[in-house]
Amino acid sequence: MPLEVQGLPPLLSVFDRSRALHFYRDLLGFKTTATSPHLSANPDSLNWSILALNGTALMLKTATDSASSGKPEHHSRTWSDK
């Protein structure tokens, strides 16, 4: 039986999940279709969630440091097209 791929959402690592969820869900109108187990009583306290809108999906994942301390990484990056 051949594999039938129905979609491949991009994974976006975010440092502030509450802010990202507010933007995609509350402002743009995406709906939550799947989530990791809740980390606390706060319904937005998740490791990841998949959001969908009009046939388009994306996955939000909490960005953490490489030591898995649970604290967000802090990076300073500059974009240059040179």
ZASEDO-242582 format. One record per residue (C-alpha): residue number from 1; residue in one letter; x, y negated, z. Coordinates in pm, 1 decimal. Each point is the difference from the previous one (the first is absolute). Layout:
BEGIN
nr NUM | rest A | u X | v Y | w Z .
...
This chain:
BEGIN
nr 1 | rest M | u 0.0 | v 0.0 | w 0.0 .
nr 2 | rest P | u 152.1 | v -336.0 | w -101.2 .
nr 3 | rest L | u 42.2 | v -273.2 | w 257.7 .
nr 4 | rest E | u -251.0 | v -282.1 | w -39.4 .
nr 5 | rest V | u 136.4 | v -331.2 | w 129.2 .
nr 6 | rest Q | u -280.1 | v -242.6 | w 86.0 .
nr 7 | rest G | u 220.8 | v -291.9 | w 100.4 .
nr 8 | rest L | u 334.5 | v -107.3 | w 136.1 .
nr 9 | rest P | u -30.3 | v -300.4 | w 233.7 .
nr 10 | rest P | u 307.9 | v -213.0 | w 70.4 .
nr 11 | rest L | u 137.5 | v 15.9 | w 354.9 .
nr 12 | rest L | u 50.9 | v -344.1 | w 152.5 .
nr 13 | rest S | u 208.1 | v -16.6 | w 318.1 .
nr 14 | rest V | u -121.1 | v -288.6 | w 215.1 .
nr 15 | rest F | u 141.4 | v -145.0 | w 320.3 .
nr 16 | rest D | u -330.8 | v -146.8 | w 123.2 .
nr 17 | rest R | u -277.5 | v 254.2 | w -63.9 .
nr 18 | rest S | u -274.2 | v -211.5 | w 154.7 .
nr 19 | rest R | u 83.8 | v -288.0 | w -230.9 .
nr 20 | rest A | u 26.5 | v 228.4 | w -305.0 .
nr 21 | rest L | u -331.3 | v 171.0 | w 80.7 .
nr 22 | rest H | u -166.0 | v -337.8 | w 46.0 .
nr 23 | rest F | u 127.0 | v -114.3 | w -340.3 .
nr 24 | rest Y | u -87.3 | v 310.1 | w -204.1 .
nr 25 | rest R | u -315.1 | v 109.7 | w 182.8 .
nr 26 | rest D | u -158.9 | v -316.4 | w 135.1 .
nr 27 | rest L | u 104.5 | v -256.7 | w -263.5 .
nr 28 | rest L | u 29.7 | v 206.2 | w -321.0 .
nr 29 | rest G | u -273.8 | v 253.0 | w 79.2 .
nr 30 | rest F | u 192.4 | v 330.1 | w -3.2 .
nr 31 | rest K | u -165.8 | v 286.3 | w 191.0 .
nr 32 | rest T | u 191.6 | v 244.9 | w 221.2 .
nr 33 | rest T | u -25.6 | v 351.7 | w -147.5 .
nr 34 | rest A | u 252.1 | v 193.4 | w 216.5 .
nr 35 | rest T | u 218.9 | v -65.1 | w 304.6 .
nr 36 | rest S | u 252.8 | v 156.2 | w 231.8 .
nr 37 | rest P | u -121.8 | v 78.2 | w 353.5 .
nr 38 | rest H | u -53.6 | v -311.8 | w 212.6 .
nr 39 | rest L | u 290.7 | v -92.9 | w 228.9 .
nr 40 | rest S | u -220.9 | v -179.7 | w 254.6 .
nr 41 | rest A | u -356.9 | v -112.9 | w 60.8 .
nr 42 | rest N | u 54.9 | v -280.6 | w -253.9 .
nr 43 | rest P | u -153.6 | v 122.5 | w -330.5 .
nr 44 | rest D | u 279.3 | v -172.4 | w -197.7 .
nr 45 | rest S | u 276.1 | v 174.8 | w 199.0 .
nr 46 | rest L | u 110.9 | v 251.1 | w -265.5 .
nr 47 | rest N | u 318.4 | v 123.0 | w -165.3 .
nr 48 | rest W | u -154.1 | v -7.9 | w -348.1 .
nr 49 | rest S | u -325.4 | v -50.6 | w -185.6 .
nr 50 | rest I | u -123.4 | v 32.0 | w -357.2 .
nr 51 | rest L | u -217.9 | v -281.2 | w -130.9 .
nr 52 | rest A | u -205.4 | v -8.8 | w -320.5 .
nr 53 | rest L | u -181.0 | v -260.1 | w -209.5 .
nr 54 | rest N | u -165.8 | v 51.2 | w -339.1 .
nr 55 | rest G | u 194.7 | v 317.8 | w -79.9 .
nr 56 | rest T | u 333.6 | v -142.9 | w 113.4 .
nr 57 | rest A | u 168.8 | v 139.5 | w 312.4 .
nr 58 | rest L | u 300.5 | v -94.5 | w 208.8 .
nr 59 | rest M | u 160.2 | v 140.4 | w 312.8 .
nr 60 | rest L | u 118.9 | v -216.3 | w 289.6 .
nr 61 | rest K | u 264.0 | v 146.4 | w 231.7 .
nr 62 | rest T | u 152.0 | v -156.6 | w 307.6 .
nr 63 | rest A | u 367.2 | v -82.1 | w -62.5 .
nr 64 | rest T | u 229.5 | v 111.1 | w 282.7 .
nr 65 | rest D | u 374.6 | v 8.2 | w 46.2 .
nr 66 | rest S | u 207.5 | v 300.8 | w -101.6 .
nr 67 | rest A | u 40.6 | v 110.9 | w 362.3 .
nr 68 | rest S | u -380.1 | v 45.2 | w 19.6 .
nr 69 | rest S | u -28.3 | v -217.5 | w 307.5 .
nr 70 | rest G | u -343.1 | v -114.7 | w -111.4 .
nr 71 | rest K | u 117.0 | v -360.7 | w -16.8 .
nr 72 | rest P | u -18.5 | v -176.7 | w -337.6 .
nr 73 | rest E | u 322.4 | v -57.0 | w -188.3 .
nr 74 | rest H | u 104.1 | v -360.7 | w -44.1 .
nr 75 | rest H | u 167.6 | v -78.5 | w -329.5 .
nr 76 | rest S | u 107.4 | v -317.4 | w -163.0 .
nr 77 | rest R | u -0.5 | v 38.7 | w -376.0 .
nr 78 | rest T | u 40.3 | v -243.8 | w -283.2 .
nr 79 | rest W | u -114.9 | v 63.9 | w -354.3 .
nr 80 | rest S | u 223.8 | v -103.4 | w -285.0 .
nr 81 | rest D | u -43.5 | v 69.5 | w -370.0 .
nr 82 | rest K | u 363.2 | v -82.7 | w -80.3 .
